[in-house]
Amino acid sequence: MRLLGGLLPVLQDRVAKALTAHREAAARQVHDGQLQEILGELLAPTEPAAALAAFEQALSLHRQHQAAVQSRNSIKQAQRQKLLDEGGDVMVAELMQEIGQDEEIPQVPAKLLNNTAVLKYRAGSLSEALDLMSQATAVMMTDTTTTPMQKVTMGYNMARLQEAAGDLKAASAGYQALLQTFPGYIDCYVRLSAMAKAAGDVDAARHWATEATKQAGGHVDAQALLASLHLERGDLQAARQCVGSVNADGATDPYMLLTHANVVLAALPTDRAARITHADHVRNRDYIMKALQMYQTVLKTQADNVYAVNGLGVCLAELGNTAAAKAAIDEVLRATSRTKGFMKVPEAYVNLGNLWLGRQRYNDALKMYEHASKLNSHKDAQILLYMARTHHDAGNHLAAKHCLLKALHLAPTNVKMRFNLAFVLQEWSVKVFRKKYAQGDPNKCKEYEAATTGLREAERIFRHLYQLGRDSTRIEPKKLQMHANFCAGQLPNALKLLSEARTEQRHAEAQRQLRQAQLMAAEAERRHREVMESAAKKAEQTRKVAEAQRVLEESRAKLEALRATRAMPHADEADGATAGSKTAGGKRKRKKGAAGEDMSDFYVDDAQPIERLPKKGKSNADVKAALKRTGLDSDEDDENSNEADVEQLFGSGNGSDDEQQQQQRDGNADVEAGDLFGVSEGNKADRQAAAAAAAGGGGSGSRGRLRRQAPAAAAGG
């Protein structure tokens, strides 16, 4: 099975029959790297994504085996070192098979590395492809089983990857080194011609293509490439000679048929207005039908040739059948999407964009062009030209200008790009000068300056192309002269409008500065007013705080004066009581009770409630009667002093109402206290009289000593 699998790629008619069997075998033996490699070779022509997966599986298995061998060898080396450290004999140990011999480290096959690198490149992983190809080259140098043809193939692949990576110098050296060894290697001539073409060196590209035809005696691929180069230069006659010089066998080659059909389509006039006569219409239709037949011939032999399907869509679009053309191009896009990135046909997206452009669906057209440009790494100047055309038709001249500048950066010698750039600058400048601007618009002067510069640049380009001549530009000199004269005629008007715009801008700038100054003055005045109002508010707040502080101080002074005033009567009473209670010898006068007892040690209990005497205004007779009811009486000589004491205690009749109300509340409290401690209603009057007598004898504001009657007198009462 392995040998058969290795031979099947040569026998193309048996590949499809054996592919299913190899899939099943590889699924059962997933750890067989060689079988996975054979499966990848079978899948590569039709299923590159599956082939890459098989190659990666085989590569992984080879590397695992390589790592396992290295690990076993490391263990054996460690055992030998340990034996040497212990003083043993390594050779004897190896002879006794105590320590095995080192295994040969297997190399990953260079063929597998090469195939994986090729598919990686087609999948878009250029860096991984270069790394794998470098490993393949290193293995090839030490592998004695590698054939010379395999070395040539790997050398070409390495140069091709270097070319794709942008290392054109190394790629060119690689191609030329292969040509020195194998002068008949046509692919090297073709790649050198393509590199020169991409660099803009058309002469070198034609030289290498011509060398390829000489070496191969009319090689089909070389002739087709040379015809494409002539088409790029616009030399339709030379392209026709290239495709017509091949023999009968070469004329049926698919690649040559595709190139021939492209040459036929290139014969169609680019200016659709030229198709005005019936004869021209018939001739153009014949060209389209001839190209259509060639594309159909390719599809008969290669039904999956997406380039032929794409050309078929172009022919249908030229015939006016846009629906069928779109269906064909959509089929191409579906086919390329199934390859998972291995096949890229940016021309299909370009053609679909052209269809949308014809329907004036500019946004859809730009999306298609953007995708096509991305597939070409944004290095295709022709696609940028299509994008510029779309922006121009949509009225976005600045975007068209930017696309053309990028295209000129990629193809600086392209005459078509320069003419289109000058034409876009001319139309944009005229559009700017016809635009209506608002009064004082700041963009007006800037755009007028840019438009004036654009007119001058357009005139310069048109005159330069006119001087080159029709042979170099393929453009009618009369047309170039007309555009140049138009730009020159518009410059005086442009300069006049620019001068007026500058005057208007200066006036607008002066007005703007005046308004700015007024706004700044108003702002300054507002800020000054805010500062003054803030200062006034702060001063008012400070004044209120000072006023509050002053009022507080005055209130405190009044309170202190009031307290001092209230304390003076108590001090006078205390002085009078002290003076009246002492004799001339300084002794306190002791009063006697009714029975002659000493009352100095008799005090009123604090818990005993004492009712206040009645307010002044009652007669002395009432007071005396109250005293008698309590069993207390006073001497005649004490009545005057008692009256004075009572007046001092309760205040004169001229006292304030507040003081009288306070005294009344105090009296009520004493009455309630008497009720609380069980004083009967009949004894309240007696106790009030006793309290009055005590107040008269002991001084105002304090509980004094009371003189009591003899027990017999109390009992008799």
C-alpha positions as CSV (number, residue, x, y, z in Angstrom):
1,M,0.0,0.0,0.0
2,R,2.9,2.4,0.8
3,L,4.6,1.7,-2.4
4,L,1.4,2.0,-4.3
5,G,0.7,5.2,-2.6
6,G,4.1,6.5,-3.6
7,L,3.5,5.7,-7.3
8,L,-0.1,6.9,-7.5
9,P,0.8,10.6,-8.1
10,V,2.5,9.6,-11.3
11,L,-0.6,7.6,-12.4
12,Q,-3.2,10.4,-12.4
13,D,-6.0,8.3,-13.7
14,R,-5.8,6.0,-10.6
15,V,-5.6,8.7,-8.0
16,A,-9.3,9.2,-7.5
17,K,-9.9,5.5,-7.1
18,A,-7.2,4.9,-4.5
19,L,-7.8,8.1,-2.5
20,T,-10.6,6.6,-0.4
21,A,-8.5,3.6,0.5
22,H,-5.6,5.8,1.6
23,R,-8.0,8.0,3.7
24,E,-9.2,4.9,5.6
25,A,-5.7,3.5,6.1
26,A,-4.4,6.8,7.4
27,A,-7.4,7.1,9.7
28,R,-6.6,3.6,11.2
29,Q,-2.9,4.2,11.4
30,V,-2.7,7.8,12.7
31,H,0.8,7.2,14.1
32,D,2.3,6.2,10.7
33,G,4.2,9.3,9.5
34,Q,5.1,7.8,6.1
35,L,1.5,6.9,5.4
36,Q,0.3,10.4,6.3
37,E,2.9,11.8,3.9
38,I,1.7,9.7,1.0
39,L,-1.9,10.8,1.8
40,G,-0.8,14.4,1.6
41,E,0.8,13.9,-1.8
42,L,-2.4,12.4,-3.1
43,L,-4.6,15.2,-1.8
44,A,-2.3,18.1,-2.9
45,P,-3.6,18.5,-6.5
46,T,-7.3,18.6,-5.5
47,E,-7.6,19.3,-1.7
48,P,-4.6,21.4,-0.7
49,A,-6.0,22.2,2.8
50,A,-6.4,18.5,3.6
51,A,-3.0,17.8,2.1
52,L,-1.4,20.4,4.4
53,A,-3.1,18.8,7.4
54,A,-1.7,15.4,6.4
55,F,1.8,16.8,5.9
56,E,1.7,18.6,9.2
57,Q,0.6,15.3,10.9
58,A,3.5,13.5,9.3
59,L,5.9,16.2,10.2
60,S,4.8,16.1,13.8
61,L,5.2,12.3,14.0
62,H,8.7,12.5,12.5
63,R,9.7,15.1,15.0
64,Q,8.2,13.1,17.9
65,H,10.3,10.1,16.8
66,Q,13.4,12.2,16.5
67,A,12.8,13.6,20.1
68,A,12.3,10.1,21.5
69,V,15.6,8.9,20.0
70,Q,17.4,12.0,21.4
71,S,15.9,11.3,24.8
72,R,17.1,7.7,24.9
73,N,20.6,8.7,23.8
74,S,20.7,11.2,26.5
75,I,19.8,8.6,29.1
76,K,22.6,6.3,27.8
77,Q,25.1,9.1,27.9
78,A,24.2,9.8,31.5
79,Q,24.6,6.1,32.4
80,R,28.1,6.1,30.8
81,Q,29.1,9.1,32.7
82,K,27.9,7.6,36.0
83,L,29.9,4.4,35.2
84,L,33.0,6.4,34.5
85,D,32.6,8.3,37.8
86,E,32.4,5.0,39.7
87,G,35.5,3.7,37.9
88,G,33.8,1.2,35.7
89,D,34.6,0.1,32.1
90,V,32.1,1.6,29.6
91,M,33.2,-0.7,26.8
92,V,32.6,-3.8,28.8
93,A,29.2,-2.6,29.8
94,E,28.3,-2.0,26.2
95,L,29.6,-5.4,25.2
96,M,27.6,-7.0,28.0
97,Q,24.6,-4.9,26.7
98,E,24.2,-3.3,30.1
99,I,24.3,0.0,28.3
100,G,23.1,0.1,24.7
101,Q,24.7,1.8,21.8
102,D,23.5,5.3,20.8
103,E,20.8,5.3,18.1
104,E,21.1,7.2,14.9
105,I,19.0,10.4,15.1
106,P,16.6,10.2,12.2
107,Q,16.3,13.2,9.9
108,V,13.0,14.7,8.8
109,P,12.7,14.0,5.1
110,A,13.6,17.0,2.9
111,K,10.8,16.1,0.6
112,L,8.3,16.4,3.4
113,L,9.7,19.7,4.5
114,N,9.6,21.0,1.0
115,N,6.0,20.0,0.3
116,T,4.8,21.4,3.6
117,A,6.6,24.7,2.9
118,V,5.0,24.9,-0.6
119,L,1.5,24.4,0.9
120,K,2.2,26.8,3.7
121,Y,3.2,29.5,1.1
122,R,0.0,28.9,-0.8
123,A,-2.0,29.2,2.4
124,G,-0.4,32.6,3.1
125,S,2.0,31.6,5.9
126,L,5.2,33.0,4.2
127,S,7.4,33.1,7.3
128,E,6.6,29.5,8.2
129,A,7.2,28.4,4.6
130,L,10.6,30.1,4.6
131,D,11.6,28.4,7.8
132,L,10.6,25.0,6.6
133,M,12.4,25.5,3.3
134,S,15.5,26.5,5.1
135,Q,15.3,23.2,7.1
136,A,14.8,21.3,3.9
137,T,17.9,22.9,2.3
138,A,20.0,22.0,5.4
139,V,18.8,18.4,5.3
140,M,19.4,18.2,1.5
141,M,23.0,19.2,2.0
142,T,23.7,16.2,4.3
143,D,21.2,13.6,2.8
144,T,23.0,11.4,0.3
145,T,19.7,10.0,-1.0
146,T,18.6,13.4,-2.4
147,T,18.6,13.3,-6.2
148,P,20.0,16.2,-8.3
149,M,16.6,17.0,-9.7
150,Q,15.2,17.3,-6.2
151,K,18.0,19.7,-5.3
152,V,17.1,21.8,-8.4
153,T,13.4,21.8,-7.4
154,M,14.2,22.9,-3.8
155,G,16.6,25.6,-5.0
156,Y,13.8,27.0,-7.2
157,N,11.3,26.8,-4.4
158,M,13.7,28.7,-2.1
159,A,14.2,31.4,-4.7
160,R,10.5,31.6,-5.2
161,L,9.8,32.1,-1.5
162,Q,12.6,34.8,-1.3
163,E,10.9,36.6,-4.2
164,A,7.6,36.5,-2.4
165,A,9.2,37.8,0.8
166,G,10.6,40.8,-1.1
167,D,14.2,39.7,-1.2
168,L,14.5,40.2,-4.9
169,K,18.3,40.3,-4.9
170,A,18.6,36.8,-3.3
171,A,15.8,35.5,-5.5
172,S,17.5,36.8,-8.7
173,A,20.8,35.3,-7.6
174,G,19.1,31.9,-7.0
175,Y,17.4,31.8,-10.3
176,Q,20.5,32.8,-12.2
177,A,22.6,30.1,-10.3
178,L,20.1,27.5,-11.4
179,L,20.3,28.7,-15.0
180,Q,24.0,28.3,-15.0
181,T,23.6,24.7,-14.0
182,F,20.5,24.0,-16.0
183,P,20.2,26.5,-18.9
184,G,16.9,24.9,-20.0
185,Y,15.0,25.6,-16.8
186,I,12.3,27.7,-18.3
187,D,10.6,28.6,-15.0
188,C,13.6,30.5,-13.9
189,Y,13.5,32.7,-17.1
190,V,9.8,33.2,-16.5
191,R,10.3,34.3,-12.8
192,L,13.1,36.7,-13.8
193,S,10.9,38.2,-16.4
194,A,8.0,38.6,-13.9
195,M,10.3,40.2,-11.4
196,A,11.6,42.7,-13.9
197,K,8.0,43.5,-14.9
198,A,7.0,44.1,-11.3
199,A,9.9,46.5,-10.9
200,G,8.8,48.5,-13.9
201,D,11.8,47.4,-16.1
202,V,9.9,46.3,-19.2
203,D,13.0,45.9,-21.3
204,A,14.6,43.5,-18.9
205,A,11.3,41.6,-18.6
206,R,11.1,41.3,-22.4
207,H,14.7,40.2,-22.5
208,W,14.2,37.3,-20.1
209,A,11.0,36.2,-21.8
210,T,12.8,36.2,-25.2
211,E,15.6,34.1,-23.7
212,A,13.1,31.6,-22.5
213,T,11.6,31.2,-26.0
214,K,15.1,30.8,-27.5
215,Q,16.0,28.0,-25.0
216,A,12.8,26.1,-25.4
217,G,12.2,26.7,-29.1
218,G,8.9,28.5,-28.6
219,H,8.0,27.2,-25.1
220,V,4.3,27.7,-24.4
221,D,4.7,29.2,-21.0
222,A,7.4,31.6,-22.1
223,Q,5.4,32.7,-25.1
224,A,2.3,33.2,-23.0
225,L,4.3,35.3,-20.5
226,L,5.8,37.4,-23.3
227,A,2.4,38.0,-24.8
228,S,1.2,39.2,-21.4
229,L,4.2,41.6,-21.1
230,H,3.4,43.1,-24.5
231,L,-0.2,43.6,-23.4
232,E,1.0,45.5,-20.3
233,R,3.0,47.8,-22.6
234,G,0.0,48.3,-24.8
235,D,1.7,46.6,-27.8
236,L,-1.2,44.6,-29.1
237,Q,0.5,43.6,-32.3
238,A,3.5,42.1,-30.5
239,A,1.2,40.2,-28.2
240,R,-0.6,38.8,-31.2
241,Q,2.6,37.6,-32.8
242,C,3.6,35.8,-29.6
243,V,0.4,33.8,-29.4
244,G,0.4,33.2,-33.1
245,S,3.9,31.8,-33.2
246,V,3.3,28.7,-31.2
247,N,2.7,25.4,-32.9
248,A,-0.5,23.5,-33.0
249,D,0.1,21.5,-29.8
250,G,0.9,24.7,-27.9
251,A,-2.2,26.4,-29.3
252,T,-4.3,24.0,-27.3
253,D,-2.5,24.4,-24.1
254,P,-4.9,25.8,-21.4
255,Y,-2.5,28.5,-20.3
256,M,-1.9,29.6,-23.9
257,L,-5.6,29.5,-24.7
258,L,-6.3,31.8,-21.7
259,T,-3.6,34.2,-22.8
260,H,-4.9,34.2,-26.4
261,A,-8.4,34.9,-25.2
262,N,-7.1,37.8,-23.1
263,V,-5.3,39.2,-26.2
264,V,-8.5,39.0,-28.2
265,L,-10.5,40.9,-25.5
266,A,-7.7,43.5,-25.4
267,A,-8.5,44.3,-29.0
268,L,-11.8,45.8,-28.0
269,P,-11.8,49.6,-27.9
270,T,-11.6,51.1,-24.5
271,D,-13.7,54.1,-25.5
272,R,-17.3,52.7,-25.8
273,A,-18.4,55.8,-27.7
274,A,-16.3,54.5,-30.6
275,R,-18.8,51.8,-31.3
276,I,-21.0,53.9,-33.4
277,T,-21.3,52.1,-36.7
278,H,-22.9,48.7,-37.4
279,A,-19.6,47.4,-38.8
280,D,-17.8,48.2,-35.6
281,H,-20.5,46.6,-33.6
282,V,-20.3,43.4,-35.6
283,R,-16.5,43.3,-35.4
284,N,-16.5,43.8,-31.6
285,R,-19.1,41.2,-31.1
286,D,-17.0,38.7,-33.2
287,Y,-14.0,39.4,-30.9
288,I,-16.1,38.7,-27.8
289,M,-17.5,35.5,-29.2
290,K,-14.1,34.3,-30.2
291,A,-12.7,34.8,-26.7
292,L,-15.8,33.1,-25.3
293,Q,-15.2,30.0,-27.4
294,M,-11.6,29.8,-26.1
295,Y,-12.7,30.0,-22.5
296,Q,-15.2,27.3,-23.2
297,T,-12.5,25.1,-24.7
298,V,-10.4,25.4,-21.6
299,L,-13.4,24.5,-19.4
300,K,-14.0,21.3,-21.5
301,T,-10.5,20.0,-20.6
302,Q,-10.3,21.6,-17.1
303,A,-13.8,22.0,-15.7
304,D,-12.5,23.5,-12.5
305,N,-10.3,26.2,-14.1
306,V,-11.6,29.2,-12.3
307,Y,-9.6,31.6,-14.6
308,A,-11.6,30.3,-17.6
309,V,-14.9,30.8,-15.7
310,N,-13.8,34.3,-14.8
311,G,-13.0,35.1,-18.5
312,L,-16.4,33.6,-19.4
313,G,-18.1,36.1,-17.0
314,V,-16.2,39.0,-18.7
315,C,-17.4,38.0,-22.1
316,L,-21.0,37.7,-20.9
317,A,-20.8,41.2,-19.3
318,E,-19.4,42.6,-22.6
319,L,-22.4,41.1,-24.4
320,G,-24.7,42.8,-22.0
321,N,-25.9,39.7,-20.1
322,T,-24.9,41.1,-16.7
323,A,-27.0,38.5,-14.7
324,A,-25.3,35.5,-16.3
325,A,-21.9,37.3,-15.9
326,K,-22.5,37.8,-12.2
327,A,-23.6,34.2,-11.8
328,A,-20.3,33.0,-13.4
329,I,-18.2,35.3,-11.3
330,D,-20.0,34.2,-8.1
331,E,-19.2,30.6,-9.0
332,V,-15.6,31.6,-9.2
333,L,-15.7,33.2,-5.8
334,R,-17.4,30.1,-4.3
335,A,-14.8,27.8,-5.8
336,T,-11.9,29.9,-4.4
337,S,-13.5,30.0,-1.0
338,R,-13.7,26.2,-0.8
339,T,-9.9,26.1,-1.1
340,K,-9.6,27.9,2.2
341,G,-7.2,30.5,0.9
342,F,-5.0,28.2,-1.3
343,M,-6.4,29.7,-4.5
344,K,-6.8,33.5,-5.0
345,V,-8.3,35.0,-8.0
346,P,-8.4,38.8,-7.4
347,E,-9.5,39.3,-11.0
348,A,-12.9,37.8,-10.1
349,Y,-13.4,40.6,-7.5
350,V,-12.3,43.2,-10.0
351,N,-14.8,42.0,-12.6
352,L,-17.6,41.9,-10.0
353,G,-16.6,45.4,-9.0
354,N,-16.9,46.5,-12.7
355,L,-20.4,45.0,-12.8
356,W,-21.4,47.1,-9.8
357,L,-19.8,50.1,-11.2
358,G,-21.8,49.7,-14.4
359,R,-24.9,49.7,-12.3
360,Q,-23.7,52.8,-10.4
361,R,-23.5,50.9,-7.1
362,Y,-20.4,52.7,-6.1
363,N,-20.1,51.4,-2.6
364,D,-20.4,47.8,-3.6
365,A,-17.9,48.3,-6.4
366,L,-15.4,49.8,-3.9
367,K,-15.8,46.8,-1.6
368,M,-14.9,44.4,-4.4
369,Y,-11.9,46.5,-5.4
370,E,-10.7,46.8,-1.8
371,H,-10.8,43.0,-1.5
372,A,-9.0,42.4,-4.7
373,S,-6.3,44.9,-3.7
374,K,-6.0,43.1,-0.3
375,L,-5.4,39.8,-2.2
376,N,-2.6,41.5,-4.1
377,S,-1.1,43.0,-0.9
378,H,-2.2,46.4,-2.1
379,K,0.5,46.4,-4.7
380,D,-1.6,46.3,-7.9
381,A,-1.7,49.8,-9.6
382,Q,-4.4,48.7,-12.0
383,I,-6.9,48.0,-9.1
384,L,-6.1,51.4,-7.7
385,L,-7.0,52.8,-11.0
386,Y,-10.4,51.1,-10.9
387,M,-10.9,52.5,-7.4
388,A,-10.0,56.0,-8.7
389,R,-12.5,55.7,-11.5
390,T,-15.2,54.6,-9.0
391,H,-14.5,57.6,-6.8
392,H,-14.5,59.9,-9.8
393,D,-17.9,58.7,-11.0
394,A,-19.3,59.1,-7.5
395,G,-18.1,62.7,-7.4
396,N,-15.4,62.2,-4.8
397,H,-12.5,63.8,-6.7
398,L,-10.2,64.0,-3.7
399,A,-10.5,60.3,-3.0
400,A,-9.8,59.6,-6.7
401,K,-6.7,61.8,-6.5
402,H,-5.4,59.9,-3.5
403,C,-5.9,56.5,-5.2
404,L,-4.0,57.8,-8.3
405,L,-1.1,59.1,-6.3
406,K,-0.8,55.6,-4.6
407,A,-0.9,54.0,-8.1
408,L,1.8,56.3,-9.3
409,H,3.9,55.3,-6.4
410,L,3.6,51.7,-7.5
411,A,4.0,52.5,-11.3
412,P,5.8,55.8,-11.7
413,T,6.2,55.4,-15.4
414,N,2.6,54.5,-16.1
415,V,1.3,57.1,-18.6
416,K,-2.3,56.2,-18.1
417,M,-2.0,57.0,-14.4
418,R,-0.5,60.4,-15.0
419,F,-3.2,61.4,-17.5
420,N,-6.0,60.3,-15.2
421,L,-4.4,62.2,-12.3
422,A,-4.2,65.4,-14.4
423,F,-7.8,64.9,-15.5
424,V,-9.0,64.5,-11.9
425,L,-7.1,67.6,-10.8
426,Q,-8.7,69.6,-13.6
427,E,-12.2,68.6,-12.8
428,W,-11.8,69.0,-9.1
429,S,-10.4,72.5,-9.5
430,V,-13.3,73.6,-11.7
431,K,-15.7,72.1,-9.2
432,V,-14.1,74.0,-6.3
433,F,-14.4,77.3,-8.2
434,R,-18.0,76.7,-9.0
435,K,-18.9,75.8,-5.4
436,K,-21.1,78.2,-3.3
437,Y,-19.5,79.2,0.0
438,A,-21.1,80.9,2.9
439,Q,-20.1,84.4,3.8
440,G,-16.8,84.3,5.7
441,D,-16.3,80.6,5.3
442,P,-12.7,79.9,6.4
443,N,-12.3,77.0,4.0
444,K,-12.9,79.0,0.9
445,C,-9.5,80.6,0.6
446,K,-7.7,77.3,1.4
447,E,-9.7,75.3,-1.2
448,Y,-9.2,78.1,-3.8
449,E,-5.4,77.9,-3.2
450,A,-5.4,74.1,-3.6
451,A,-7.6,74.3,-6.7
452,T,-5.2,76.9,-8.3
453,T,-2.3,74.6,-7.6
454,G,-4.2,71.7,-9.1
455,L,-4.8,73.6,-12.3
456,R,-1.1,74.4,-12.7
457,E,-0.2,70.7,-12.0
458,A,-2.7,69.4,-14.4
459,E,-1.5,71.8,-17.2
460,R,2.1,70.7,-16.5
461,I,1.2,67.0,-16.8
462,F,-0.8,67.5,-20.0
463,R,2.0,69.4,-21.6
464,H,4.6,66.8,-20.5
465,L,2.6,64.0,-22.0
466,Y,2.1,66.0,-25.2
467,Q,5.8,66.4,-25.5
468,L,6.4,62.6,-25.2
469,G,4.4,62.0,-28.3
470,R,1.8,59.5,-29.3
471,D,4.2,56.6,-29.7
472,S,5.0,56.7,-26.0
473,T,1.7,57.7,-24.5
474,R,-0.8,56.1,-26.9
475,I,-2.9,59.2,-26.4
476,E,-4.0,61.6,-29.1
477,P,-1.8,64.8,-29.0
478,K,-4.8,66.9,-29.9
479,K,-6.6,65.7,-26.8
480,L,-3.7,66.5,-24.6
481,Q,-3.3,69.9,-26.2
482,M,-7.0,70.7,-25.6
483,H,-6.8,69.8,-21.9
484,A,-3.6,71.8,-21.4
485,N,-5.1,74.9,-23.1
486,F,-8.2,74.6,-21.0
487,C,-6.2,74.6,-17.7
488,A,-4.1,77.5,-18.9
489,G,-7.3,79.5,-19.8
490,Q,-8.8,78.9,-16.4
491,L,-5.8,80.0,-14.4
492,P,-6.4,83.8,-14.8
493,N,-10.0,83.5,-13.5
494,A,-8.7,81.2,-10.8
495,L,-6.1,83.8,-9.6
496,K,-8.8,86.5,-9.6
497,L,-11.1,84.5,-7.5
498,L,-8.3,83.6,-5.2
499,S,-7.4,87.3,-4.7
500,E,-11.0,88.1,-3.9
501,A,-11.2,85.2,-1.5
502,R,-8.1,86.4,0.3
503,T,-9.5,89.9,0.6
504,E,-12.8,88.5,1.9
505,Q,-10.8,86.3,4.3
506,R,-8.9,89.3,5.6
507,H,-12.1,91.3,6.1
508,A,-13.7,88.3,7.8
509,E,-10.6,87.9,10.0
510,A,-10.8,91.5,11.0
511,Q,-14.4,91.1,11.9
512,R,-13.7,88.0,13.8
513,Q,-10.9,89.7,15.8
514,L,-13.3,92.6,16.5
515,R,-15.9,90.2,17.7
516,Q,-13.4,88.4,19.7
517,A,-12.2,91.6,21.3
518,Q,-15.8,92.5,22.2
519,L,-16.4,89.1,23.6
520,M,-13.2,89.4,25.7
521,A,-14.2,92.8,27.0
522,A,-17.7,91.6,27.9
523,E,-16.2,88.6,29.6
524,A,-13.8,90.8,31.5
525,E,-16.6,93.1,32.6
526,R,-18.7,90.1,33.7
527,R,-15.8,88.7,35.7
528,H,-15.2,92.2,37.3
529,R,-18.9,92.4,38.2
530,E,-18.8,89.0,39.7
531,V,-15.7,89.9,41.7
532,M,-17.3,93.1,43.0
533,E,-20.5,91.3,43.9
534,S,-18.5,88.6,45.6
535,A,-16.6,91.2,47.6
536,A,-19.8,93.0,48.6
537,K,-21.4,89.7,49.7
538,K,-18.3,88.9,51.7
539,A,-18.3,92.4,53.4
540,E,-22.0,92.1,54.2
541,Q,-21.4,88.7,55.7
542,T,-18.5,90.1,57.8
543,R,-20.7,92.9,59.0
544,K,-23.4,90.6,60.0
545,V,-21.0,88.4,61.9
546,A,-19.6,91.5,63.7
547,E,-23.1,92.7,64.6
548,A,-24.0,89.3,65.9
549,Q,-20.9,89.2,68.0
550,R,-21.6,92.7,69.4
551,V,-25.2,91.7,70.3
552,L,-23.9,88.6,71.9
553,E,-21.4,90.6,74.0
554,E,-24.1,93.1,75.1
555,S,-26.4,90.2,76.0
556,R,-23.6,88.7,78.1
557,A,-23.0,92.1,79.8
558,K,-26.7,92.5,80.6
559,L,-26.9,89.0,81.9
560,E,-23.9,89.6,84.3
561,A,-25.4,93.0,85.4
562,L,-28.8,91.3,86.1
563,R,-27.1,88.5,88.1
564,A,-25.2,91.1,90.1
565,T,-28.4,93.1,90.8
566,R,-30.2,90.1,92.0
567,A,-27.4,89.1,94.3
568,M,-27.3,92.5,96.2
569,P,-30.6,92.1,98.2
570,H,-29.5,88.8,99.6
571,A,-26.2,90.3,100.7
572,D,-28.1,93.1,102.5
573,E,-30.4,90.7,104.3
574,A,-27.5,88.6,105.4
575,D,-25.8,91.6,106.8
576,G,-29.0,92.7,108.6
577,A,-29.6,89.3,110.1
578,T,-26.0,89.1,111.4
579,A,-26.2,92.6,113.0
580,G,-29.6,91.9,114.7
581,S,-28.7,88.4,116.0
582,K,-25.6,89.6,117.9
583,T,-25.5,91.5,121.2
584,A,-23.3,94.4,122.0
585,G,-20.7,91.9,123.2
586,G,-20.8,90.1,119.9
587,K,-23.0,87.3,121.1
588,R,-26.0,86.0,119.2
589,K,-29.3,86.9,120.8
590,R,-31.3,83.8,121.6
591,K,-35.1,84.0,121.7
592,K,-37.1,82.1,124.1
593,G,-40.1,80.0,123.5
594,A,-43.4,80.5,125.3
595,A,-42.2,78.2,128.1
596,G,-38.9,79.7,128.2
597,E,-37.1,77.0,126.3
598,D,-34.0,77.5,124.2
599,M,-35.0,77.1,120.5
600,S,-31.4,77.4,119.0
601,D,-31.1,73.7,118.4
602,F,-34.5,73.2,116.9
603,Y,-34.3,73.1,113.1
604,V,-36.9,72.5,110.5
605,D,-36.5,69.2,108.8
606,D,-35.6,69.6,105.1
607,A,-38.2,67.0,104.2
608,Q,-40.8,69.0,106.1
609,P,-42.7,71.1,103.5
610,I,-43.1,74.7,104.5
611,E,-45.8,76.8,103.0
612,R,-44.9,80.4,102.2
613,L,-46.5,83.3,104.0
614,P,-49.1,85.2,102.2
615,K,-48.1,88.1,99.9
616,K,-47.8,91.6,101.2
617,G,-51.1,93.3,101.1
618,K,-52.7,91.2,103.9
619,S,-53.2,92.9,107.2
620,N,-50.9,92.3,110.2
621,A,-53.9,91.0,112.1
622,D,-54.3,88.2,109.6
623,V,-50.7,87.3,110.0
624,K,-51.0,87.3,113.7
625,A,-54.1,85.1,113.6
626,A,-52.2,82.6,111.4
627,L,-49.3,82.5,113.9
628,K,-51.7,81.9,116.8
629,R,-53.4,79.0,115.0
630,T,-50.0,77.3,114.7
631,G,-49.3,77.8,118.4
632,L,-46.6,80.4,117.7
633,D,-46.8,84.1,118.5
634,S,-44.3,86.9,118.5
635,D,-43.3,89.5,120.9
636,E,-44.5,93.0,120.4
637,D,-41.0,94.3,119.8
638,D,-40.5,91.8,117.0
639,E,-43.5,92.7,114.9
640,N,-41.8,95.6,113.3
641,S,-38.8,93.6,112.4
642,N,-41.1,90.7,111.1
643,E,-42.9,93.1,108.8
644,A,-39.6,94.3,107.5
645,D,-38.4,90.7,107.0
646,V,-41.6,89.8,105.2
647,E,-41.3,92.8,102.9
648,Q,-37.7,92.0,102.2
649,L,-38.5,88.3,101.5
650,F,-41.5,88.9,99.2
651,G,-40.6,92.3,97.8
652,S,-42.5,95.5,98.0
653,G,-45.8,96.0,96.2
654,N,-43.9,97.6,93.4
655,G,-42.1,94.3,92.4
656,S,-42.3,93.0,88.9
657,D,-45.1,90.7,87.8
658,D,-42.6,88.1,86.8
659,E,-41.2,87.9,90.3
660,Q,-44.6,87.7,91.8
661,Q,-45.6,84.9,89.4
662,Q,-42.5,83.0,90.2
663,Q,-43.2,83.3,93.9
664,Q,-46.8,82.2,93.3
665,R,-45.5,79.0,91.5
666,D,-43.1,78.3,94.4
667,G,-46.0,78.6,96.8
668,N,-48.1,76.2,94.8
669,A,-45.3,73.7,94.7
670,D,-45.0,73.8,98.5
671,V,-48.8,73.2,98.8
672,E,-48.5,70.2,96.6
673,A,-45.6,68.9,98.6
674,G,-47.7,69.2,101.7
675,D,-50.4,67.1,100.2
676,L,-47.8,64.5,99.2
677,F,-46.4,64.1,102.7
678,G,-49.9,63.7,104.3
679,V,-50.6,67.2,105.7
680,S,-54.2,67.5,106.4
681,E,-56.4,70.3,105.1
682,G,-56.9,71.5,108.7
683,N,-53.2,71.9,109.3
684,K,-52.3,73.8,106.1
685,A,-53.1,77.2,107.5
686,D,-51.2,76.4,110.7
687,R,-48.2,75.3,108.7
688,Q,-48.3,78.4,106.5
689,A,-48.2,80.6,109.7
690,A,-45.3,78.6,111.0
691,A,-43.4,79.0,107.8
692,A,-44.0,82.7,107.9
693,A,-42.8,82.9,111.5
694,A,-39.7,80.9,110.6
695,A,-39.0,83.2,107.6
696,G,-39.3,86.2,109.9
697,G,-36.9,84.8,112.5
698,G,-34.3,83.2,110.3
699,G,-33.9,85.7,107.4
700,S,-35.0,85.9,103.9
701,G,-34.4,83.0,101.4
702,S,-33.4,80.4,104.1
703,R,-35.1,78.1,106.6
704,G,-34.7,79.6,110.1
705,R,-35.0,78.3,113.6
706,L,-38.5,78.3,115.0
707,R,-39.5,79.0,118.5
708,R,-42.1,76.6,119.7
709,Q,-44.6,76.8,122.6
710,A,-44.4,74.7,125.6
711,P,-45.8,71.3,125.2
712,A,-48.7,72.2,127.5
713,A,-49.6,75.2,125.5
714,A,-49.4,73.2,122.2
715,A,-51.7,70.6,123.8
716,G,-54.0,73.2,125.2
717,G,-54.3,74.9,121.7
